[in-house]
């Protein structure tokens, strides 16, 4: 089996793995953005004198 044959065999698996990795990257970024937005909202509330942290 030469390299071209081997690549033809492996290419679909490689492409699928790349697609899955991209999906995971997108999910991680989405989760990080949700966390960042929550922190921003909390900071905004505190700045505006809204909800205060209990002592």
N, C-alpha and C positions, 0 to 999 in steps of 0.2 A: 504494500500500500504506500503510495507516495504522499507527499505533503498536501497536494491539492485534494486528493480523495479524503484524507484525514480531516482537512478543513471543512469540506462539504458535509462531513458527518458531524463535526462539532459546532459549526456555525450557528445552527438553530438554538443549541443549548447556550452558547455564549450570548446570543442576542436576547434570549429569555432571561438569563441571569442579569444582564445589563438593565433590562426593563424593570425587573423586580428591584434592583438596587436603586433605580431612579424613584420608584414608588416609595421605597423606604425613606429616601432622602426627603421627598416631598412631605411625607407624614411627620418626620422629625422636625422639619422647618415649621410646619403648621402648628405642632405642639409648642415649639419654642415661641412662636408669635402669640399664641394664646396666653402663655405665661407672661410674656412681655406686656401684652395689653392689660392683663390683670394687675401687674405691678404699676403700670401707668395710671390706671383707674384709681388704684389705692393712693398713689402719690397725689393725684389731682384732688381726690376727696379731702385728704389731709391739708393740702395747700388752701383749699376753699373753706376750711374750717368745718367740714362735714364730719363724717364718722371719725371718731378719735380712737386711738389704740387704748384699750383698758389698761389701767395701771396695776 
